[in-house]
Amino acid sequence: MKFLMKLGLLFGGLAVLIGAGAIITPNLTKNHGSELALAIDNVNPAVKTEDVYADTTIKPIRHYIGGGGEHEYVYEMQTYNQHGESRKLHFESQWVLKPHRYLKITTKGQNVETWKAVDKSEVPSGVRQNLMMS
């Protein structure tokens, strides 16, 4: 009986640690574009998918040739969600982004799931204000 109680306490403690880790890690991975941060956000059920917005007035921070011979451009962007909360996001593209455009980026934590260019009218007004200031 004591063994079962100790086993129950062990599994209960592990469940609490895993739950706390799932809640805490999004704050630890925010603004980090490392492979580890991307992997953690990808499997963490506490990290929700959200849309963020960015402008394309920046230049790529890195350019390289991919495994298939394609050009790859890496950007580090300041993005904003619909509530005006900001975060840095590393973003890869096979194209040089046209300047003075707006992007709507669907993310799961630091992972970019999809992105597309949008008209200024599709960007929430509070987000546009933040993008103009950055």
C-alpha positions as CSV (number, residue, x, y, z in Angstrom):
1,M,0.0,0.0,0.0
2,K,2.8,2.4,0.8
3,F,4.4,1.6,-2.5
4,L,1.2,2.6,-4.3
5,M,1.0,5.8,-2.4
6,K,4.6,6.7,-3.2
7,L,3.9,5.8,-6.9
8,G,0.8,8.0,-6.9
9,L,2.7,10.9,-5.4
10,L,5.5,10.5,-7.9
11,F,3.1,10.5,-10.9
12,G,1.2,13.4,-9.3
13,G,4.4,15.4,-8.9
14,L,5.4,14.7,-12.4
15,A,2.0,15.8,-13.7
16,V,2.4,19.1,-11.8
17,L,5.9,19.7,-13.2
18,I,4.9,18.9,-16.8
19,G,1.8,21.2,-16.4
20,A,3.8,24.0,-15.0
21,G,6.4,23.6,-17.6
22,A,3.8,23.8,-20.4
23,I,2.5,27.1,-18.9
24,I,6.0,28.6,-18.2
25,T,7.8,27.7,-21.4
26,P,5.9,30.0,-23.8
27,N,7.4,33.0,-21.8
28,L,10.8,31.5,-22.1
29,T,10.7,30.9,-25.8
30,K,9.1,34.2,-26.7
31,N,11.4,36.3,-28.9
32,H,13.8,33.4,-29.5
33,G,14.2,32.0,-32.9
34,S,16.4,29.0,-31.9
35,E,15.6,25.5,-33.1
36,L,15.0,24.5,-29.5
37,A,12.4,27.3,-29.0
38,L,10.7,26.3,-32.2
39,A,10.5,22.6,-31.2
40,I,9.2,23.4,-27.7
41,D,6.5,25.7,-29.0
42,N,5.5,23.2,-31.7
43,V,4.7,20.4,-29.2
44,N,3.5,22.5,-26.3
45,P,-0.3,22.3,-26.0
46,A,-0.4,25.6,-24.0
47,V,0.9,27.5,-27.0
48,K,-2.0,28.6,-29.1
49,T,-2.1,29.6,-32.8
50,E,-2.5,33.3,-33.4
51,D,-2.2,35.9,-36.2
52,V,0.4,38.6,-35.9
53,Y,1.2,41.4,-38.2
54,A,4.5,42.9,-39.5
55,D,5.7,45.4,-42.1
56,T,8.4,44.6,-44.6
57,T,10.5,47.7,-44.2
58,I,13.5,45.6,-43.1
59,K,16.2,43.8,-45.0
60,P,17.0,40.1,-44.5
61,I,19.5,39.4,-41.7
62,R,20.8,36.3,-43.6
63,H,20.9,34.9,-47.1
64,Y,21.9,31.3,-48.0
65,I,21.4,28.7,-50.6
66,G,19.1,25.8,-49.5
67,G,19.6,22.1,-50.0
68,G,17.7,22.2,-53.3
69,G,19.7,25.1,-54.6
70,E,17.0,27.7,-53.8
71,H,17.7,31.1,-52.2
72,E,16.6,31.4,-48.6
73,Y,16.2,34.7,-46.8
74,V,16.0,35.0,-43.0
75,Y,14.2,38.0,-41.5
76,E,14.0,39.1,-37.8
77,M,10.7,41.1,-37.5
78,Q,8.9,42.9,-34.8
79,T,5.4,41.7,-34.9
80,Y,2.2,42.6,-33.2
81,N,-1.0,40.7,-32.4
82,Q,-4.5,42.2,-32.5
83,H,-4.1,43.3,-28.9
84,G,-1.0,45.3,-29.7
85,E,1.4,42.8,-27.8
86,S,4.7,42.6,-29.5
87,R,7.3,40.0,-30.1
88,K,10.3,39.3,-32.3
89,L,9.8,36.6,-34.9
90,H,12.4,34.9,-37.1
91,F,10.9,34.4,-40.5
92,E,12.3,32.5,-43.5
93,S,11.3,33.2,-47.1
94,Q,12.4,32.1,-50.5
95,W,11.8,35.6,-51.8
96,V,13.1,39.0,-50.9
97,L,10.1,40.8,-49.4
98,K,8.9,43.9,-51.1
99,P,9.3,46.9,-48.9
100,H,6.4,48.9,-47.4
101,R,4.0,46.0,-47.3
102,Y,2.1,44.4,-44.5
103,L,2.2,40.7,-43.6
104,K,-0.3,38.6,-41.8
105,I,1.6,35.7,-40.2
106,T,-0.1,32.8,-38.5
107,T,2.1,31.4,-35.8
108,K,2.2,28.8,-33.1
109,G,4.6,30.4,-30.6
110,Q,7.7,31.1,-32.6
111,N,6.8,28.8,-35.5
112,V,5.5,30.5,-38.7
113,E,2.7,28.3,-40.0
114,T,1.5,30.6,-42.9
115,W,2.1,34.1,-44.1
116,K,0.6,36.3,-46.7
117,A,0.7,39.9,-47.8
118,V,-2.4,41.9,-46.9
119,D,-3.8,45.3,-47.6
120,K,-3.4,48.1,-45.1
121,S,-7.2,48.0,-44.5
122,E,-6.9,44.3,-43.3
123,V,-4.4,45.2,-40.5
124,P,-6.2,46.2,-37.2
125,S,-5.8,50.0,-36.7
126,G,-4.0,49.6,-33.3
127,V,-1.5,47.3,-35.0
128,R,-0.9,49.7,-37.8
129,Q,0.0,52.4,-35.3
130,N,2.6,50.1,-33.7
131,L,4.1,49.2,-37.0
132,M,4.5,52.8,-38.0
133,M,6.3,53.5,-34.7
134,S,8.8,50.6,-35.0
